């Protein structure tokens, strides 16, 4: 993810989770996943702006909707939100105001607001009743959590890159399919041999299953587990909020272009962001294919772009043949 999206400031990873009892509603109505991410942003924006004491500031957050179960990596349905949050707020003029670490001194405030935001969302959608809310609030462990234990220092671009790659990881791995029986049953292993109880106890007065690091699926159950994580057409799993929103970044880009200087002939000079954008295609190719398209495969020297051939043009001809004939 480019610095054109995130600012070179300190960041913190947030992980917002919800109780098992409420997860089914997001499986049957995937539209609510986007609303869940929005609820996480409302919590972050409210707390950080309150801590800053400046109502004219804006927080910055990149939210990722994830549905696989993280702890065991056994592709069970576990909707939750990962977020990359700037550890502070941005002033109207773009200056960054650092806040105490962790991102807020009121960590419990995040949890209470998150719990209420999810309840409000599902109540408004008619998915739950006030009786269910009261029942969940009476639990010793509600199942709601807001983890903010992972911090990234300012300028840690490699750390942010790894975190974003983690946000975008595939929920399914063929390497973990350790066996497929003649009956079609699939043995799927957890990542890093994590041992967990299956099934988990529904409450404290029930016993959990035995610990193991794999799960056995019937063929159709396995397909159902995998396909439930496939997003709907047009469903965005990465979302940008506040200072990092598409609208804010677009306004800043326009302002930067208007403020671009001109050379002695009156021609506009592109700003550094535009120059960086020109090279983005090469960086993306290098990231995906692990090869630099601007490095000569024969001598290893750096190649320069001398022209572009567009689709409507005729195929390029060799200027010289091996014998030197044109």
LOLOTI-563590 format. One record per residue (C-alpha): residue number from 0; residue in three letters; z, y, x negated. Coordinates in steps of 0.2 Angstrom, whole numbers, plus 5000, padded with zeros to 4 digits. Example, Ala and Ser with C-alpha at 12.3 -4.5 7.8 and 13.67 -1.06 7.14 Angstrom:
// LOLOTI-563590
+-----+---------+------+------+------+
: num : residuo :   c3 :   c2 :   c1 :
+-----+---------+------+------+------+
:   0 :     ALA : 5039 : 4978 : 4938 :
:   1 :     SER : 5036 : 4995 : 4932 :
+-----+---------+------+------+------+
END
This chain:
// LOLOTI-563590
+-----+---------+------+------+------+
: num : residuo :   c3 :   c2 :   c1 :
+-----+---------+------+------+------+
:   0 :     UNK : 5000 : 5000 : 5000 :
:   1 :     UNK : 4994 : 5017 : 4993 :
:   2 :     UNK : 5005 : 5031 : 4989 :
:   3 :     UNK : 4995 : 5041 : 5001 :
:   4 :     UNK : 5005 : 5032 : 5014 :
:   5 :     UNK : 5023 : 5032 : 5006 :
:   6 :     UNK : 5031 : 5045 : 4996 :
:   7 :     UNK : 5037 : 5042 : 4978 :
:   8 :     UNK : 5055 : 5043 : 4984 :
:   9 :     UNK : 5069 : 5030 : 4985 :
:  10 :     UNK : 5067 : 5017 : 4999 :
:  11 :     UNK : 5078 : 5004 : 5008 :
:  12 :     UNK : 5073 : 4988 : 5017 :
:  13 :     UNK : 5080 : 4986 : 5035 :
:  14 :     UNK : 5079 : 4970 : 5044 :
:  15 :     UNK : 5083 : 4971 : 5063 :
:  16 :     UNK : 5086 : 4955 : 5072 :
:  17 :     UNK : 5091 : 4950 : 5090 :
:  18 :     UNK : 5100 : 4936 : 5099 :
:  19 :     UNK : 5092 : 4919 : 5102 :
:  20 :     UNK : 5095 : 4921 : 5120 :
:  21 :     UNK : 5083 : 4937 : 5121 :
:  22 :     UNK : 5069 : 4930 : 5110 :
:  23 :     UNK : 5060 : 4921 : 5123 :
:  24 :     UNK : 5055 : 4937 : 5132 :
:  25 :     UNK : 5045 : 4943 : 5117 :
:  26 :     UNK : 5036 : 4926 : 5116 :
:  27 :     UNK : 5031 : 4927 : 5134 :
:  28 :     UNK : 5026 : 4945 : 5134 :
:  29 :     UNK : 5020 : 4950 : 5116 :
:  30 :     UNK : 5017 : 4968 : 5121 :
:  31 :     UNK : 5036 : 4970 : 5120 :
:  32 :     UNK : 5035 : 4966 : 5101 :
:  33 :     UNK : 5027 : 4984 : 5099 :
:  34 :     UNK : 5041 : 4991 : 5109 :
:  35 :     UNK : 5054 : 4982 : 5099 :
:  36 :     UNK : 5047 : 4990 : 5083 :
:  37 :     UNK : 5047 : 5007 : 5092 :
:  38 :     UNK : 5066 : 5004 : 5096 :
:  39 :     UNK : 5070 : 5000 : 5078 :
:  40 :     UNK : 5061 : 5017 : 5073 :
:  41 :     UNK : 5071 : 5026 : 5086 :
:  42 :     UNK : 5087 : 5020 : 5079 :
:  43 :     UNK : 5082 : 5024 : 5061 :
:  44 :     UNK : 5076 : 5041 : 5065 :
:  45 :     UNK : 5091 : 5046 : 5076 :
:  46 :     UNK : 5104 : 5040 : 5063 :
:  47 :     UNK : 5095 : 5048 : 5048 :
:  48 :     UNK : 5092 : 5065 : 5056 :
:  49 :     UNK : 5110 : 5065 : 5062 :
:  50 :     UNK : 5116 : 5062 : 5045 :
:  51 :     UNK : 5105 : 5075 : 5037 :
:  52 :     UNK : 5112 : 5088 : 5050 :
:  53 :     UNK : 5095 : 5095 : 5051 :
:  54 :     UNK : 5086 : 5093 : 5068 :
:  55 :     UNK : 5069 : 5100 : 5060 :
:  56 :     UNK : 5068 : 5085 : 5048 :
:  57 :     UNK : 5058 : 5069 : 5049 :
:  58 :     UNK : 5062 : 5052 : 5043 :
:  59 :     UNK : 5048 : 5040 : 5036 :
:  60 :     UNK : 5047 : 5022 : 5041 :
:  61 :     UNK : 5034 : 5008 : 5039 :
:  62 :     UNK : 5038 : 4994 : 5052 :
:  63 :     UNK : 5032 : 4976 : 5051 :
:  64 :     UNK : 5033 : 4964 : 5066 :
:  65 :     UNK : 5037 : 4947 : 5061 :
:  66 :     UNK : 5039 : 4931 : 5072 :
:  67 :     UNK : 5042 : 4916 : 5060 :
:  68 :     UNK : 5060 : 4911 : 5057 :
:  69 :     UNK : 5064 : 4917 : 5039 :
:  70 :     UNK : 5079 : 4908 : 5034 :
:  71 :     UNK : 5072 : 4890 : 5035 :
:  72 :     UNK : 5053 : 4895 : 5035 :
:  73 :     UNK : 5050 : 4881 : 5048 :
:  74 :     UNK : 5038 : 4892 : 5059 :
:  75 :     UNK : 5051 : 4893 : 5073 :
:  76 :     UNK : 5050 : 4908 : 5085 :
:  77 :     UNK : 5061 : 4922 : 5078 :
:  78 :     UNK : 5055 : 4939 : 5083 :
:  79 :     UNK : 5062 : 4953 : 5071 :
:  80 :     UNK : 5058 : 4969 : 5063 :
:  81 :     UNK : 5056 : 4972 : 5044 :
:  82 :     UNK : 5055 : 4991 : 5039 :
:  83 :     UNK : 5053 : 5001 : 5023 :
:  84 :     UNK : 5063 : 5017 : 5026 :
:  85 :     UNK : 5063 : 5032 : 5015 :
:  86 :     UNK : 5081 : 5034 : 5010 :
:  87 :     UNK : 5082 : 5052 : 5016 :
:  88 :     UNK : 5072 : 5064 : 5027 :
:  89 :     UNK : 5058 : 5076 : 5024 :
:  90 :     UNK : 5059 : 5094 : 5027 :
:  91 :     UNK : 5045 : 5104 : 5037 :
:  92 :     UNK : 5038 : 5110 : 5020 :
:  93 :     UNK : 5037 : 5092 : 5013 :
:  94 :     UNK : 5052 : 5093 : 5002 :
:  95 :     UNK : 5063 : 5077 : 5002 :
:  96 :     UNK : 5081 : 5078 : 5006 :
:  97 :     UNK : 5091 : 5063 : 4998 :
:  98 :     UNK : 5105 : 5055 : 5009 :
:  99 :     UNK : 5120 : 5045 : 5003 :
: 100 :     UNK : 5117 : 5027 : 4998 :
: 101 :     UNK : 5116 : 5016 : 5008 :
: 102 :     UNK : 5104 : 5025 : 5019 :
: 103 :     UNK : 5118 : 5031 : 5030 :
: 104 :     UNK : 5137 : 5031 : 5028 :
: 105 :     UNK : 5138 : 5025 : 5046 :
: 106 :     UNK : 5131 : 5007 : 5044 :
: 107 :     UNK : 5140 : 5002 : 5060 :
: 108 :     UNK : 5130 : 5016 : 5069 :
: 109 :     UNK : 5114 : 5007 : 5066 :
: 110 :     UNK : 5120 : 4991 : 5074 :
: 111 :     UNK : 5127 : 4999 : 5090 :
: 112 :     UNK : 5112 : 5009 : 5092 :
: 113 :     UNK : 5100 : 4994 : 5089 :
: 114 :     UNK : 5110 : 4984 : 5101 :
: 115 :     UNK : 5109 : 4997 : 5115 :
: 116 :     UNK : 5091 : 5000 : 5112 :
: 117 :     UNK : 5086 : 4982 : 5114 :
: 118 :     UNK : 5096 : 4981 : 5130 :
: 119 :     UNK : 5089 : 4997 : 5137 :
: 120 :     UNK : 5071 : 4990 : 5133 :
: 121 :     UNK : 5074 : 4973 : 5142 :
: 122 :     UNK : 5083 : 4981 : 5156 :
: 123 :     UNK : 5069 : 4994 : 5159 :
: 124 :     UNK : 5056 : 4979 : 5159 :
: 125 :     UNK : 5066 : 4969 : 5171 :
: 126 :     UNK : 5068 : 4955 : 5159 :
: 127 :     UNK : 5088 : 4955 : 5160 :
: 128 :     UNK : 5102 : 4961 : 5171 :
: 129 :     UNK : 5118 : 4970 : 5168 :
: 130 :     UNK : 5127 : 4953 : 5170 :
: 131 :     UNK : 5117 : 4946 : 5155 :
: 132 :     UNK : 5121 : 4962 : 5145 :
: 133 :     UNK : 5140 : 4960 : 5149 :
: 134 :     UNK : 5140 : 4942 : 5144 :
: 135 :     UNK : 5131 : 4945 : 5127 :
: 136 :     UNK : 5143 : 4959 : 5123 :
: 137 :     UNK : 5158 : 4947 : 5126 :
: 138 :     UNK : 5152 : 4935 : 5113 :
: 139 :     UNK : 5162 : 4935 : 5096 :
: 140 :     UNK : 5145 : 4936 : 5087 :
: 141 :     UNK : 5132 : 4945 : 5097 :
: 142 :     UNK : 5117 : 4939 : 5087 :
: 143 :     UNK : 5112 : 4957 : 5084 :
: 144 :     UNK : 5111 : 4962 : 5066 :
: 145 :     UNK : 5104 : 4977 : 5055 :
: 146 :     UNK : 5103 : 4972 : 5036 :
: 147 :     UNK : 5100 : 4986 : 5024 :
: 148 :     UNK : 5106 : 4978 : 5008 :
: 149 :     UNK : 5089 : 4979 : 4998 :
: 150 :     UNK : 5086 : 4996 : 4990 :
: 151 :     UNK : 5071 : 5002 : 4980 :
: 152 :     UNK : 5073 : 5016 : 4967 :
: 153 :     UNK : 5061 : 5031 : 4967 :
: 154 :     UNK : 5045 : 5026 : 4958 :
: 155 :     UNK : 5047 : 5008 : 4960 :
: 156 :     UNK : 5029 : 5005 : 4965 :
: 157 :     UNK : 5029 : 4987 : 4960 :
: 158 :     UNK : 5045 : 4983 : 4971 :
: 159 :     UNK : 5037 : 4992 : 4986 :
: 160 :     UNK : 5021 : 4982 : 4983 :
: 161 :     UNK : 5031 : 4965 : 4983 :
: 162 :     UNK : 5040 : 4970 : 4998 :
: 163 :     UNK : 5024 : 4975 : 5008 :
: 164 :     UNK : 5016 : 4958 : 5003 :
: 165 :     UNK : 5032 : 4950 : 5010 :
: 166 :     UNK : 5030 : 4959 : 5026 :
: 167 :     UNK : 5012 : 4953 : 5027 :
: 168 :     UNK : 5015 : 4935 : 5022 :
: 169 :     UNK : 5007 : 4921 : 5032 :
: 170 :     UNK : 5020 : 4911 : 5043 :
: 171 :     UNK : 5012 : 4894 : 5039 :
: 172 :     UNK : 5009 : 4885 : 5023 :
: 173 :     UNK : 4999 : 4869 : 5021 :
: 174 :     UNK : 5009 : 4865 : 5005 :
: 175 :     UNK : 5024 : 4862 : 5016 :
: 176 :     UNK : 5015 : 4849 : 5027 :
: 177 :     UNK : 5022 : 4835 : 5017 :
: 178 :     UNK : 5015 : 4821 : 5028 :
: 179 :     UNK : 5005 : 4818 : 5044 :
: 180 :     UNK : 5009 : 4800 : 5051 :
: 181 :     UNK : 4996 : 4789 : 5059 :
: 182 :     UNK : 5003 : 4794 : 5076 :
: 183 :     UNK : 5000 : 4812 : 5071 :
: 184 :     UNK : 5018 : 4818 : 5069 :
: 185 :     UNK : 5019 : 4832 : 5056 :
: 186 :     UNK : 5033 : 4833 : 5043 :
: 187 :     UNK : 5035 : 4851 : 5038 :
: 188 :     UNK : 5047 : 4856 : 5024 :
: 189 :     UNK : 5057 : 4872 : 5022 :
: 190 :     UNK : 5054 : 4884 : 5008 :
: 191 :     UNK : 5064 : 4882 : 4992 :
: 192 :     UNK : 5072 : 4866 : 5000 :
: 193 :     UNK : 5083 : 4876 : 5011 :
: 194 :     UNK : 5096 : 4865 : 5021 :
: 195 :     UNK : 5100 : 4869 : 5039 :
: 196 :     UNK : 5106 : 4861 : 5054 :
: 197 :     UNK : 5094 : 4856 : 5067 :
: 198 :     UNK : 5096 : 4859 : 5081 :
: 199 :     UNK : 5108 : 4874 : 5079 :
: 200 :     UNK : 5123 : 4874 : 5091 :
: 201 :     UNK : 5120 : 4885 : 5106 :
: 202 :     UNK : 5138 : 4890 : 5106 :
: 203 :     UNK : 5154 : 4888 : 5096 :
: 204 :     UNK : 5160 : 4873 : 5107 :
: 205 :     UNK : 5144 : 4863 : 5104 :
: 206 :     UNK : 5140 : 4853 : 5089 :
: 207 :     UNK : 5125 : 4856 : 5078 :
: 208 :     UNK : 5113 : 4843 : 5072 :
: 209 :     UNK : 5113 : 4836 : 5054 :
: 210 :     UNK : 5108 : 4846 : 5039 :
: 211 :     UNK : 5090 : 4844 : 5032 :
: 212 :     UNK : 5076 : 4853 : 5024 :
: 213 :     UNK : 5062 : 4847 : 5035 :
: 214 :     UNK : 5057 : 4846 : 5053 :
: 215 :     UNK : 5047 : 4833 : 5062 :
: 216 :     UNK : 5034 : 4839 : 5075 :
: 217 :     UNK : 5024 : 4830 : 5088 :
: 218 :     UNK : 5005 : 4835 : 5086 :
: 219 :     UNK : 5005 : 4847 : 5101 :
: 220 :     UNK : 5022 : 4854 : 5097 :
: 221 :     UNK : 5016 : 4858 : 5079 :
: 222 :     UNK : 5000 : 4867 : 5086 :
: 223 :     UNK : 5011 : 4877 : 5098 :
: 224 :     UNK : 5023 : 4882 : 5084 :
: 225 :     UNK : 5009 : 4888 : 5073 :
: 226 :     UNK : 4998 : 4897 : 5086 :
: 227 :     UNK : 5013 : 4906 : 5094 :
: 228 :     UNK : 5013 : 4917 : 5078 :
: 229 :     UNK : 4994 : 4922 : 5080 :
: 230 :     UNK : 4994 : 4940 : 5086 :
: 231 :     UNK : 4984 : 4945 : 5101 :
: 232 :     UNK : 4967 : 4954 : 5099 :
: 233 :     UNK : 4970 : 4972 : 5094 :
: 234 :     UNK : 4989 : 4969 : 5091 :
: 235 :     UNK : 4995 : 4979 : 5076 :
: 236 :     UNK : 5009 : 4970 : 5066 :
: 237 :     UNK : 5011 : 4985 : 5054 :
: 238 :     UNK : 5016 : 5002 : 5061 :
: 239 :     UNK : 5019 : 5019 : 5054 :
: 240 :     UNK : 5032 : 5032 : 5060 :
: 241 :     UNK : 5038 : 5049 : 5057 :
: 242 :     UNK : 5033 : 5057 : 5041 :
: 243 :     UNK : 5022 : 5041 : 5037 :
: 244 :     UNK : 5014 : 5041 : 5054 :
: 245 :     UNK : 4995 : 5042 : 5055 :
: 246 :     UNK : 4996 : 5059 : 5064 :
: 247 :     UNK : 5007 : 5066 : 5050 :
: 248 :     UNK : 4997 : 5060 : 5036 :
: 249 :     UNK : 4981 : 5066 : 5044 :
: 250 :     UNK : 4988 : 5083 : 5046 :
: 251 :     UNK : 4993 : 5084 : 5028 :
: 252 :     UNK : 4976 : 5078 : 5022 :
: 253 :     UNK : 4967 : 5091 : 5032 :
: 254 :     UNK : 4979 : 5105 : 5025 :
: 255 :     UNK : 4976 : 5098 : 5008 :
: 256 :     UNK : 4957 : 5099 : 5010 :
: 257 :     UNK : 4958 : 5117 : 5017 :
: 258 :     UNK : 4969 : 5122 : 5002 :
: 259 :     UNK : 4956 : 5114 : 4990 :
: 260 :     UNK : 4950 : 5126 : 4977 :
: 261 :     UNK : 4932 : 5130 : 4973 :
: 262 :     UNK : 4922 : 5131 : 4957 :
: 263 :     UNK : 4913 : 5146 : 4951 :
: 264 :     UNK : 4898 : 5142 : 4961 :
: 265 :     UNK : 4908 : 5142 : 4977 :
: 266 :     UNK : 4908 : 5123 : 4979 :
: 267 :     UNK : 4923 : 5115 : 4985 :
: 268 :     UNK : 4933 : 5104 : 4973 :
: 269 :     UNK : 4940 : 5088 : 4979 :
: 270 :     UNK : 4959 : 5086 : 4978 :
: 271 :     UNK : 4967 : 5072 : 4968 :
: 272 :     UNK : 4970 : 5062 : 4984 :
: 273 :     UNK : 4951 : 5061 : 4988 :
: 274 :     UNK : 4947 : 5056 : 4970 :
: 275 :     UNK : 4960 : 5042 : 4971 :
: 276 :     UNK : 4952 : 5037 : 4988 :
: 277 :     UNK : 4935 : 5035 : 4979 :
: 278 :     UNK : 4942 : 5022 : 4968 :
: 279 :     UNK : 4952 : 5012 : 4981 :
: 280 :     UNK : 4938 : 5000 : 4984 :
: 281 :     UNK : 4939 : 4994 : 4966 :
: 282 :     UNK : 4958 : 4992 : 4967 :
: 283 :     UNK : 4957 : 4982 : 4983 :
: 284 :     UNK : 4944 : 4970 : 4976 :
: 285 :     UNK : 4955 : 4968 : 4960 :
: 286 :     UNK : 4970 : 4964 : 4971 :
: 287 :     UNK : 4961 : 4951 : 4982 :
: 288 :     UNK : 4950 : 4943 : 4970 :
: 289 :     UNK : 4960 : 4946 : 4954 :
: 290 :     UNK : 4946 : 4953 : 4945 :
: 291 :     UNK : 4941 : 4970 : 4940 :
: 292 :     UNK : 4924 : 4975 : 4947 :
: 293 :     UNK : 4922 : 4989 : 4934 :
: 294 :     UNK : 4925 : 4978 : 4919 :
: 295 :     UNK : 4909 : 4970 : 4911 :
: 296 :     UNK : 4910 : 4951 : 4912 :
: 297 :     UNK : 4900 : 4950 : 4895 :
: 298 :     UNK : 4908 : 4963 : 4883 :
: 299 :     UNK : 4924 : 4967 : 4893 :
: 300 :     UNK : 4920 : 4986 : 4892 :
: 301 :     UNK : 4922 : 4998 : 4907 :
: 302 :     UNK : 4907 : 5000 : 4917 :
: 303 :     UNK : 4902 : 5017 : 4926 :
: 304 :     UNK : 4895 : 5019 : 4943 :
: 305 :     UNK : 4877 : 5027 : 4941 :
: 306 :     UNK : 4870 : 5024 : 4959 :
: 307 :     UNK : 4873 : 5016 : 4975 :
: 308 :     UNK : 4860 : 5005 : 4985 :
: 309 :     UNK : 4862 : 5006 : 5003 :
: 310 :     UNK : 4856 : 4994 : 5016 :
: 311 :     UNK : 4840 : 5004 : 5022 :
: 312 :     UNK : 4834 : 5005 : 5004 :
: 313 :     UNK : 4822 : 4992 : 4996 :
: 314 :     UNK : 4829 : 4979 : 4984 :
: 315 :     UNK : 4832 : 4987 : 4966 :
: 316 :     UNK : 4819 : 4982 : 4953 :
: 317 :     UNK : 4823 : 4978 : 4935 :
: 318 :     UNK : 4818 : 4993 : 4924 :
: 319 :     UNK : 4813 : 4982 : 4910 :
: 320 :     UNK : 4808 : 4964 : 4908 :
: 321 :     UNK : 4815 : 4954 : 4893 :
: 322 :     UNK : 4798 : 4957 : 4884 :
: 323 :     UNK : 4801 : 4976 : 4887 :
: 324 :     UNK : 4787 : 4978 : 4900 :
: 325 :     UNK : 4792 : 4989 : 4915 :
+-----+---------+------+------+------+
END
